[in-house]
Amino acid sequence: MSDAFPTVPATEALEVVRGVTYDKASSSTAPVEGHVPILRAGNIADGQLDTSSDLVFVPPVFVREDQYLKPGDIVMATSSGSIAVVGKTGLLRVPWRGSFGAFCACLRPRPGWNPAFVAYYLQTLGIRR
């Protein structure tokens, strides 16, 4: 990174929340009444989150309150068999009552940080590398 712009440790700008782990036998790929929709790395594309397809549904007992996504949260793929997938990010722009899986993390901008700017910055080539 260039010295032209000041930098701060990521933890100063972001709260990092780990993804939901769940028992595969308790999950479903079809919606189940009362279950929580879970995003996976495949739901992240071009800086956006697809909250309408290819979801997994789990009982709410697997999801902590801080793991529910809020507008302004950024979901990042943190683990994958493909290097092209790791580091992909998507910004949640609208309210949605769901969460994200264990191979992802939520980067929640702290007060004073613009979520759209942070999401854009995380997509830059230097950061992705």
N, C-alpha and C positions, 0 to 999 in steps of 0.2 A: 504494500500500500504506500501511497505517496505521503510525504510529510506535509503536503500542502493543506491537508484537511486534518483537523484534530480527531483522534480516535479515543474510544473508551472501552473498557472491558465489556464484553457482551452482557455479563450479569448486572452491569450498572444500568443498562438500557432495557433489559428483558428479564422477565421471570420465565424460567424453563420448567414446563410440566411434562413429565413422562407419560407415554401412552398407556392405554388400558390393556391389561393382560386378562385373558378369559379362558375358560375351559371350552375347547372346541365343541365338545359334546353338548354344551349348553347354548351354543350359538346357532343362528339360522341365517340363510341368505334371503329368506322371505320375511316381510314384516310380521312381527308378532305383537299382539296387543300388550302394552306395558313395557316392551323391550326398548332398549336404547340403540339408535342407529350409530354405527361406528364407521368412520372414514378410514381408508387405507391409502397407501402410496399411489395406487391407481386412480384415486379421486383427485389428485393434484395435477393440474396441467396449466401451463401458461400463466402462472401466478394466481390462478383461480382454484376454488374448491367446488367439485361436483357433489352436491349434497342430495342428489335425487336418484342416483343409480349406482349399482355395484357396491351396495352397502352390506355390512354384516350387522345382525341384530342380536344384542345380548341382554340378559336380565340386568336390571339396574344395580343389583348387589355388587357387580364387578366395577362399577364406575363411581369414583370419588367425586364429590361436589366440585373440586377444583379442575377436574378433567372435562367437565361440560364446557363446550366452546362458547365464546362470547364474541359479538361483533368487534373487530379489531384484532382478534387473535390470528396468528400466522401458524399454519401447520407445515412442518418440515419432515420430509422423508429422511430418516436417520440411519436406516439399515436396509440393504437390499442385495440381491445377487448381482445386480447391475450397477456399475459405477455411474451410468447415465441417470439413474433414479435418485441416488443419494444426493441430498441437498436441494431437491425440488421443494419449492414453497408455494403456498397458496394462502391468500388473505380471506378470512370470513368477513363479508361486508354487511350481512343482514342477520337478524336473530335466527337461530336454529338450535333446537334442543337435541344435541347429539354430541358425540365425542370422537376419538381417534384411537387407532390401534397402537400396539406396543412397538412397531417398527417406525413410528413417527413420534414427534414431540410437538408440543404447543409452545410457541415463542410469544409470550404475552407482553407487549410493550408497557413499560412502566409509565406512570403519569408524566406528562411533558414530552413524550415521544410520539410522533405522528405515525400511526400504524401503516398508512399507505406508503409513506416514505421508507420506513423500515422494511416493509415487504418488497418494495422496489429495489432497495439497496441489497437485500439478500439474494436477489436474482442476478446480480452483476457477475460477470465472468470471474473477476478476482476472488469474490467470496465463494462462488461455486467450486472453484479449484481448491 
